Amino acid sequence: MKRFCAVAVAAFFSVGLACAQTAAPAAAAKPAAPAATTPATSSNCEAQAVDKNGKPLAGAAKASSIKKCESGSKGNASAACEAKAVGKNGKPLAGAAKASFMKKCEADAGK
């Protein structure tokens, strides 16, 4: 029984060390952000680049996520316009009416 406990404790610590070693290279790779972005936007977008399980993205998925995040100013206008897309009767717009409203609203927001 003592051997089993000793092996379990040793395995516990070795797994902890293995996890700690895999986290260090990911932290070293963060400074390789695109140079064209501002530091505040880049760090915010990198912080948001996680998958549905909370793990940081890597490679093409990370680049795509950061690119989408940095062009988020258009997305913020889109979200604001989406909330305003309501007809005279209080119902949400749909179809061509919504498309026309969104196009005009986003153009006005971009000015």
C-alpha positions as a Python dict, from the first residue, in 0.01 Angstrom:
ca = {
    (1, 'M'): (0, 0, 0),
    (2, 'K'): (289, 237, 78),
    (3, 'R'): (436, 165, -265),
    (4, 'F'): (106, 243, -434),
    (5, 'C'): (80, 577, -251),
    (6, 'A'): (439, 662, -337),
    (7, 'V'): (381, 584, -706),
    (8, 'A'): (57, 788, -706),
    (9, 'V'): (233, 1089, -550),
    (10, 'A'): (523, 1061, -797),
    (11, 'A'): (281, 1041, -1090),
    (12, 'F'): (91, 1343, -962),
    (13, 'F'): (406, 1556, -948),
    (14, 'S'): (537, 1436, -1286),
    (15, 'V'): (207, 1528, -1454),
    (16, 'G'): (224, 1870, -1292),
    (17, 'L'): (575, 1925, -1425),
    (18, 'A'): (476, 1807, -1773),
    (19, 'C'): (187, 2055, -1782),
    (20, 'A'): (409, 2336, -1661),
    (21, 'Q'): (664, 2264, -1935),
    (22, 'T'): (405, 2274, -2214),
    (23, 'A'): (272, 2613, -2099),
    (24, 'A'): (611, 2789, -2123),
    (25, 'P'): (663, 2764, -2504),
    (26, 'A'): (314, 2905, -2567),
    (27, 'A'): (400, 3209, -2356),
    (28, 'A'): (722, 3260, -2553),
    (29, 'A'): (530, 3256, -2883),
    (30, 'K'): (300, 3550, -2789),
    (31, 'P'): (542, 3832, -2882),
    (32, 'A'): (520, 3725, -3249),
    (33, 'A'): (212, 3947, -3306),
    (34, 'P'): (170, 4128, -3639),
    (35, 'A'): (359, 4457, -3641),
    (36, 'A'): (79, 4651, -3813),
    (37, 'T'): (-152, 4636, -3510),
    (38, 'T'): (-157, 4864, -3211),
    (39, 'P'): (-31, 4705, -2889),
    (40, 'A'): (-356, 4752, -2696),
    (41, 'T'): (-571, 4602, -2971),
    (42, 'S'): (-327, 4319, -3032),
    (43, 'S'): (-305, 4213, -2669),
    (44, 'N'): (-682, 4235, -2624),
    (45, 'C'): (-742, 4026, -2935),
    (46, 'E'): (-478, 3773, -2834),
    (47, 'A'): (-645, 3739, -2495),
    (48, 'Q'): (-975, 3666, -2670),
    (49, 'A'): (-819, 3403, -2901),
    (50, 'V'): (-932, 3095, -2708),
    (51, 'D'): (-1133, 2790, -2812),
    (52, 'K'): (-1462, 2680, -2659),
    (53, 'N'): (-1274, 2486, -2390),
    (54, 'G'): (-1075, 2792, -2281),
    (55, 'K'): (-745, 2678, -2433),
    (56, 'P'): (-540, 2933, -2629),
    (57, 'L'): (-562, 2902, -3008),
    (58, 'A'): (-249, 2840, -3216),
    (59, 'G'): (-146, 2867, -3578),
    (60, 'A'): (-399, 2957, -3847),
    (61, 'A'): (-692, 2948, -3605),
    (62, 'K'): (-520, 3208, -3383),
    (63, 'A'): (-432, 3429, -3681),
    (64, 'S'): (-788, 3414, -3810),
    (65, 'S'): (-932, 3494, -3469),
    (66, 'I'): (-701, 3792, -3421),
    (67, 'K'): (-776, 3922, -3771),
    (68, 'K'): (-1149, 3896, -3706),
    (69, 'C'): (-1111, 4065, -3367),
    (70, 'E'): (-906, 4355, -3505),
    (71, 'S'): (-1168, 4427, -3769),
    (72, 'G'): (-1419, 4429, -3485),
    (73, 'S'): (-1493, 4801, -3517),
    (74, 'K'): (-1714, 4713, -3810),
    (75, 'G'): (-1863, 4431, -3605),
    (76, 'N'): (-1947, 4672, -3322),
    (77, 'A'): (-2131, 4897, -3568),
    (78, 'S'): (-2308, 4591, -3703),
    (79, 'A'): (-2422, 4490, -3356),
    (80, 'A'): (-2548, 4841, -3284),
    (81, 'C'): (-2733, 4851, -3615),
    (82, 'E'): (-2878, 4506, -3549),
    (83, 'A'): (-3033, 4636, -3230),
    (84, 'K'): (-3182, 4935, -3414),
    (85, 'A'): (-3328, 4724, -3696),
    (86, 'V'): (-3688, 4744, -3575),
    (87, 'G'): (-3994, 4837, -3779),
    (88, 'K'): (-4263, 5093, -3696),
    (89, 'N'): (-4476, 4823, -3536),
    (90, 'G'): (-4194, 4722, -3298),
    (91, 'K'): (-4113, 4395, -3473),
    (92, 'P'): (-3759, 4316, -3593),
    (93, 'L'): (-3694, 4385, -3961),
    (94, 'A'): (-3641, 4088, -4191),
    (95, 'G'): (-3537, 4018, -4549),
    (96, 'A'): (-3470, 4305, -4791),
    (97, 'A'): (-3587, 4570, -4545),
    (98, 'K'): (-3333, 4454, -4288),
    (99, 'A'): (-3054, 4427, -4547),
    (100, 'S'): (-3122, 4780, -4670),
    (101, 'F'): (-3138, 4921, -4318),
    (102, 'M'): (-2816, 4744, -4212),
    (103, 'K'): (-2629, 4868, -4522),
    (104, 'K'): (-2734, 5229, -4460),
    (105, 'C'): (-2672, 5210, -4084),
    (106, 'E'): (-2323, 5062, -4122),
    (107, 'A'): (-2234, 5321, -4386),
    (108, 'D'): (-2344, 5599, -4151),
    (109, 'A'): (-2150, 5443, -3863),
    (110, 'G'): (-1833, 5426, -4076),
    (111, 'K'): (-1831, 5802, -4136),
}
